[in-house]
């Protein structure tokens, strides 16, 4: 499954979550064009902020040593935009990200020891 956002693409093949910065915006915000690949066993949660009328939403992959962005202020949206483990999206891109979030949460729940 794949979802493309404003500044990157998130892919999940059943075993690995791959986040790839795309376009000038993605490379400028993250200062790299390298992809991040994490096995589903590394992912402990998915942080989600739905897109609003004026502000983009984001999906953030949280690993065992990571912390979620607290609250819903503009400051946390800026943190998500700069994080290599998050992708921002617009309202028209949100349905695909909702599907991806559902699939990831299901895979996390089905993991042995979860």
C-alpha positions in Angstrom: 0.0 0.0 0.0 1.2 3.5 -0.8 0.2 7.0 0.1 1.7 10.1 -1.4 1.6 13.4 0.6 2.9 16.9 0.2 6.5 16.2 1.1 6.9 12.4 0.8 5.5 9.0 0.2 4.8 6.2 2.7 4.8 2.6 1.6 3.9 -0.5 3.5 4.5 -4.0 2.0 3.4 -6.1 5.0 6.9 -6.3 6.5 8.5 -2.8 6.1 7.3 0.8 6.3 9.3 2.9 3.9 9.2 6.7 4.0 10.7 8.5 1.1 11.0 12.3 0.9 9.8 13.5 -2.5 10.1 16.8 -4.4 12.0 19.9 -3.4 9.8 20.4 -0.3 10.5 17.0 1.1 14.3 17.2 0.5 14.5 20.8 1.9 12.6 20.0 5.1 14.5 16.8 5.9 17.8 17.9 4.4 18.2 14.5 2.8 16.8 12.5 -0.1 17.5 9.1 1.6 14.6 6.8 2.3 13.9 5.5 5.8 12.9 1.8 6.1 11.7 0.4 9.3 10.5 -3.2 10.0 6.9 -3.4 11.3 8.4 -4.9 14.5 10.1 -1.5 15.2 6.8 0.5 14.9 5.0 0.8 18.2 2.4 3.4 17.2 1.1 5.7 14.5 0.4 9.3 15.4 -2.2 10.9 13.2 -3.5 14.4 12.7 -6.3 14.9 10.2 -5.9 17.7 7.6 -8.0 20.7 8.2 -9.4 23.3 5.9 -6.3 25.5 6.2 -3.6 23.3 7.8 -2.2 20.0 6.5 -2.4 16.8 8.5 0.4 14.3 9.1 1.1 10.7 9.8 4.1 10.0 12.1 5.6 6.5 12.6 6.7 6.1 16.2 9.4 3.6 17.0 10.4 2.0 20.3 12.8 4.9 21.2 10.7 7.8 19.7 8.3 10.2 21.3 5.0 11.4 19.9 4.5 15.1 19.2 2.4 16.4 22.0 -0.7 18.6 21.4 -2.0 19.9 18.1 -0.5 23.3 17.8 1.2 24.7 14.7 4.6 24.1 16.5 4.0 20.3 16.4 3.0 20.5 12.7 6.4 22.1 12.0 8.1 19.3 13.9 6.3 16.7 11.8 7.3 18.5 8.6 11.0 18.3 9.6 10.9 14.7 10.9 12.2 11.9 8.7 9.5 9.6 10.2 6.5 11.8 9.3 4.7 12.8 6.1 2.4 15.8 5.8 -0.7 15.7 3.5 -3.6 17.8 2.3 -7.3 17.2 2.7 -7.7 15.6 -0.8 -4.8 13.2 0.0 -6.3 12.2 3.4 -8.4 9.2 2.4 -5.4 7.3 1.2 -3.5 8.1 4.4 -6.6 7.0 6.5 -6.4 3.6 4.7 -2.7 3.3 5.4 -3.1 4.2 9.0 -5.7 1.5 9.4 -3.5 -1.1 7.8 -0.5 -0.1 9.9 -2.5 -0.2 13.1 -3.9 -3.6 12.2 -0.4 -4.9 11.5 0.9 -3.6 14.8 -2.0 -5.2 16.7 -1.4 -8.6 14.9 2.3 -8.7 15.7 3.3 -11.4 18.2 3.8 -9.9 21.7 1.7 -6.9 20.9 
